[in-house]
Amino acid sequence: MSQQLDLTFRPAWWMRNRHAQTILPRAFRPRLKANVHYEHLQTPDDDFLELAWAKNGNRQAPLVVVLHGLEGNIHSFYAKGMLQALTKTGLDAVLMHFRNCSREVNKQARAYHSGETQDLGHLIKTLQARFPNRALFAVGFSLGGNVLAKYLGERGQSSGLQGAAVVSAPYHLSSSCQVIRKSCFKLYQKYLLDRMKKSFSRKLDQISGQIPLNAAQLADINDLWQFDDQVTAPLHGFKGAEDYYAQASSQPYLSLIETPTLLIHAEDDPMLSKQAVPVAAQISKHVQLAVSQRGGHVGFIAGANPLKPIYWLEQVVPAYIHSLIK
């Protein structure tokens, strides 16, 4: 059972700094490639979700849905690593690209955001119909973790999943946004904003029918809160950034989860607020906490040898999923 798992993260002695845990893993495996094949899954609103499938050859193997973080994709280091780790342990995996994070631009003006759970619900319903006898699980990273946690709370007993793992999720969005705006000399904000502006520049023609935004106005945005207030919120029906953060945060949904779920979080996460650290009083009896003092944001690098880092997430998440398989 999952209670027997060692959920204690012990950071590498040579990587105890929270910014090192967050930034350096991106440089560790530049040649790591995900062996996947792609599928376009049609959505009810005449759009598509790009799926990246990683299979081990067993058609009856349990299947794990993987959700990436803000502006992530199949090439994100944690996504590639997790897909490889899951398939090595005999599981199949499918990464769902959020709208506007795939190789092709989506058809509709809407994109994705931290609280949008309909696409995940559509994917899980589709997988249930295709594979009625296969156990379904999910793992979400960062923004994808917030989406997953909110989905689990919304659906209760009807999540369609036998288990889930949520890693470094911004359960409290408003305060976490304020942290990102200042953290590490605004490095994280610049990194995310540059990627967001690049991806949204692909669909300015589609967006223009929903909100007044041209290329010059998009380029002038230099603040994450401003982007959410001027783009994310109005594009998806929110009154503004704070209304979006309040409605999209998954923290109020943690007590409603009825699917076995592991929440992995680091107290020193440089991209999330202290208010986003999950505590026992917020969760249901079906949720298990693995909160460590260190680990950074989607880092969790362990090991004694700097030349052979251990990706702890790629050990503990597959192990947790296997502990739930009956």
N, C-alpha and C positions, 0 to 999 in steps of 0.2 A: 504494500500500500504506500501511498505518497508520504504518509507520516514517517516512514522508515528512511526516506531519502535524506541525505545530508544536504541541507539547504543553506549551509554556512559558506559565504564567499570569503575567501582569503586572498587578498590582492597580492600580486607579484611585488616582491620587495623593491624591485627596480622600477615600479610604476605605481606608486602610492598617491601621486598627485592627481586630483580629480580632472584637471584639464588634459593631462597626459592620457588618462584612461579614456577620455572622450575623443581626443583628436588622433592619437597615434595609431589606433587599430586600423584606421583607413589606409595606412601606409604599409602595414605588415604583409599583406598578401596581394600585391598588385597583379600577379599572374593568375590568381584564383578565378576560375570561370565556372559559371553555372551551366550545367548540361541540361538544357530545357528545350521544350518545344512550345510554341505559342498557339493560342486560340482566342478568337474574338467571340465573346458571349454577348448575344443581343439582350438589350434591356427593354422593359415595357414601354419606355418613352422614346423608342426608336434611336437608341444610342448603343454603345458597346462597352464592355469591360475587357481589357486585354489580360488574359491569364497566361502565366508561365508555369508549365508543368514539369515537375521533376519526378520521374518514376523509377522504381527498382525492378520492375518486371513481374511483380506479384499482383494480379488483378483483384485479389481479395484483401490486400494489405489495408490497414487503417489509413485514412487520408487526412492530412493536416493542411488547413488553409493558413497562409502566411500573409500578414498585412504589414506593409512598410510604413515608414515614418513620413514626416512632412517633406515633400519633394523628393522622396526616395523612389526606387524602382528595383528591377531585378539586378542591377549592377551595384547596389548598395552593399557594402562589405558584410553587414550583418545578415542581409537577405541571402546572399550567395552562400555564406557560411552555414546558415541554418538549414537551407535546402539540402546542402550536401550532408550535413550531420543527420538530418531526419532520414534521408534515403539510405545512409550507411547502416542505420539501425533497423532497416526493413520496413520503413514507412514510406508512403507516397506523399508528395507535397505539391501544392499549387499556390503560387503567389498571385494575388489579385492586385493589379495596378489600379489605384484610384484614378478617377477620371482626370485627364490632362497630365498624367504621369507616364502614360504609355508612349510607344514610339510614334503613333499617329495621333493627330489632334481629334478630340471627341467632337461629335456633331452638335450637341446641345450647348447653349451658353453656360449652363451651370458646370461647376467643376466638382471639387470635393471640399470637405471641411472636417473639423475635429469631431463633430457630432452627427455626421451623415451616416446612417446605418441601413438605409434602404437597399443600397447596392450589395452590401454584405448579406443582408437577408435574402436578396434575390439569388445570389450565388449559392448560399447554403441550401435553399429550396431546390435549386437546379441539381445540386450534387445529391441531395436526398432522392430525387426522382431518378437520376441516372444510376446511382449505386445504392439501392435500397438495403443491401445487406452489409454495407461497409460502415465501420465506425468513423465518425467525423470529429475532428478536433480543430483547434485554431490557436495560433500564436500571433500576437500583435506587438509591434515595436513603436514606442513613442506615440505620435499621433494615431497610428494604427492601433496601438494599445488602448487609447482612449475610446476610439470607435468600438473596439471589441468589448470593452468593459461596459460601455453604455448599451450596446446591443444586448449583452447578456442580461443586464438589469431590466431592460425593456421587455424582453421576451419571457423571462422567468423560466418556467418548466418547458416552454416550447422553443428553446433556442436551437434545437436540432443538433446540438453538439454534445459529445460525451465528456468533454473536458477542454480547458483553455489555459493558456499562459499569457500574461500581460507583462511587458518589460518596459520600464522607464516611461510610464504614461503620465501626461500632464493632467492629472485628475482635476486640478483646480487651474483653469486656463487663465483667468484674469491676472492672478498674482504671478503665474509662471511667465506670462508675456512680459511683465515688468522686469523679471530676472534676466530674460534673454536680451532685453533692450540695453542692459548695462554690463552683463557678464563678459569677462575676458576682453576688456577694452572694446566691447561691441563687436567682437570677431564673429560670434555666433549669429548675431542679428544680420550682419553684412552677408555672411555665407548663405543664410536662408533667404534673405530678401533678393539677393542676386539670382538665385535659382527660381524663386517665385516669379520675379519680373520677367525672366527669360521664358518660362513656360507660359505665362499668361500673354506674353507678346504674340504667341502663336495664334491666339484666338480672339484678338481684338475686334475683328469684324463681327464675330458671333456675340461678343459681350456688349457691343455698342447698342444692340437692340434692347438690352436690359438696363444698363447704366451708362451714363455719359463719361466715357474714358477713352482717351486717345493715347498714342504712343508717347507723346511728350509728357502728359500727365502721369502715365505709368512710370516713366523714367525718373520723374521728380520725386517719387515716393522714396523716402530714406529712413523709414521707421516702421517697425513691425505692427505696432498698434494702428498706425495710420493706414497701412495696407489693409488690415482687417476691417477698419472703419469705412474705408472708401471703396474697397473691392469685395472682400470675402462676405461681409455682412449684407450689403445691399444686393449682391448677386444671388444670395441664397435666402432672401426674405427676412433678414433680421433688421432691427431698427438702427443698429450701430455695433461697434466692437464689443462694448460691455454687455449688450443684450445677447450677442452671439456667444460670448464666453460663458454667460450665465446659463444659457439654454443648452450649450454643447458640452459642458463639463460633465464627466462621468462620475464624479465623486458622490452625488446623491443617489446613484444607481447601484453602488457597491453593496448596499444592504439588501438589494432586491435580487441579487444573483442566486440562481438555484442550480447552476452547473458547476461541477468541481473546477475550481479556478485557482491558479497560482499567480500571485502578484509579486514580481521581482522589482526591487527598487533600491536605489542607493541614496543615503541621506546626504551625501556630498555632491549630488547631481548638479552640475553648474548651469544647467539649462532649465531647471525647474525650481519652484519655490518650496519653502518648508511646508507650506499649506498643502502642497501636492503629495507629501509623503503619506502613504496610506497607514492608518492605525486601526487597532482591533475594534474600536468602538464604531467604526464606519462600515464594517464588512459583515456579510452574512455568515452563517455557519458552514456554508459550502466553499468559502474562500480561505485560502491559506496564504499567509504573508511570508515573504522572504526578503526582509528589509535589512540591508547591510550598511555599515558606517561608510564604506568606501565602494567604489565601482564606477563613478562618473555616470555619463549618459550613454546607455547602450554600449558600455565598455566591458567591465567585469573580466579583465585580463589577469590571469593567475600564472603560476609557474616560477621555478627557481632559475631557469636559464633564459636570459634575454633573447637568445637565438632560437628558442623553442617555446614561444608563448602558448599558454593554455587558454582556450576560449571557453570559459566556464559556462556561458549560456548554452553553448552547443553540446555540453554534457548534461546539464541539469534539466533543460527543457525536454529533450527526447526521453530522458529517464522518467520524468514526471508523467509524460504521456503514456509511456509503456506501463507505468504503475497503475494506470486507470483502465487498461485494456483487459477485458474479461474473457 
